[in-house]
């Protein structure tokens, strides 16, 4: 799916290397150096949730694994907050988890793994400074991993790889490395090496320290596993002779023919350090967490329409990357998630919404640990803050102190699924309209109306499952039942300049004209061919791809 575009579209040419001037602050710089903000990407079922939980276990945030996410039978999921997620057992909305570990502040952006929710994931990646790619050792690189990897690659986000489920007999580790290199086109450098495979997986050899770490399993991997550090010979002596010979040969091969790890290439997204382990049994998780802190970059320069913005500026600026309403059914609020990009965030400061030039009033700012919130008095680059009830904020917005500017736009996608939404209960029309408006604001779906059926808006989404989310949320949050009927459209385009839209519908087969909430026109068609045909027939029509930047500051 190559639907992202213009990822650097906002940044004027010539400004790409210019660092925006302004006072810098040593205290902010100190905080920046402690921060690590990352997201975990994977194909569903590769073990992202399990690894997240085990990272929290090793960071001392939970004492016993199973509190964040139970086994299937008791899916009590602290990082998933919506009922639908629990029903389906998939994570729909991104979660921001923040914790301290060994003098660092780690911000983990949890991203949904299901392919139909990928837009949200892509926007979340825009808020991360690095990503951890989890791969199932038996399955290798899967479709969703590839798509997410590409978004990271376009944005130049450095990636660490965790090859999971080594406790199961999977693919040969060497072939997994070459698959990463071939399919993703980056160098894969093993930082550790598995000592035994499947049932014989007993530990890993840390290539940097040249030490073997042997683990003793615990029940369900619910607590940190006891670990023993040995030299390689002693470690291999305890296992089978076949494994010992194989590991020796593989390590020799890697040392002899392998490329050394190069931090600059990693930071440029051209090389990934690879760690083998098992999130379920905790084997290799502690080593991975410590290596992650060492390797992952702190917040860096962020692109904007004024050039590159350094994180240690004195003035605060942040970008809205996610909006979600009704996180907590008891509060019925709307939270804009802001990634702090530079400066110190102070809720009392004079903040401007760059798109409108108006002041932003902060009524409540929170740091999030799943469902629990903690009032936030200050935040630094890399931190994610939830701003409650700030109605005017939109996805992609920049809020800042000092002279306003805009951060680079968020990635935007072309919908491929369309449907009409109808509210059969005329008494609840207002709730229906309000609900749809909110879901459109959150980027869950796009909503269009047509002149002939104003009461039956057209919903547009990248994946079908998004419509289930709309239905579910309208019912649970707005008490309104919606009837959603699929439409045959598969493609569309913005009509940039004013045109004779009445005539347009007659020009090509099954073309429909609709309007978004700002009155901007789109044409919808059953295939991309019809759109191209329309353009050819009417060259004066200024058609723009759907991926053109809706979230741009001027939108
Ligand atoms: P996801 O968030 O990427 O979708 O994956 P998740 O962590 O939910 O893991 C998917 C399945 O893989 C789960 O099994 C999980 O227990 C299992 N798993 C995760 N890591 C490992 C590992 O290192 N080794 C092995 N053998 N399995 C692993 P499930 O049967 O779907 O659920 P459950 O009943 O175990 O919770």
Boltz pocket constraint, residues with backbone or C-beta under 6 A from the ligand:
constraints:
  - pocket:
      binder: B
      contacts: [[A, 42], [A, 43], [A, 44], [A, 45], [A, 46], [A, 47], [A, 48], [A, 49], [A, 50], [A, 51], [A, 70], [A, 71], [A, 72], [A, 73], [A, 113], [A, 164], [A, 165], [A, 166], [A, 167], [A, 168], [A, 277], [A, 278], [A, 279], [A, 280], [A, 281]]
      max_distance: 6.0
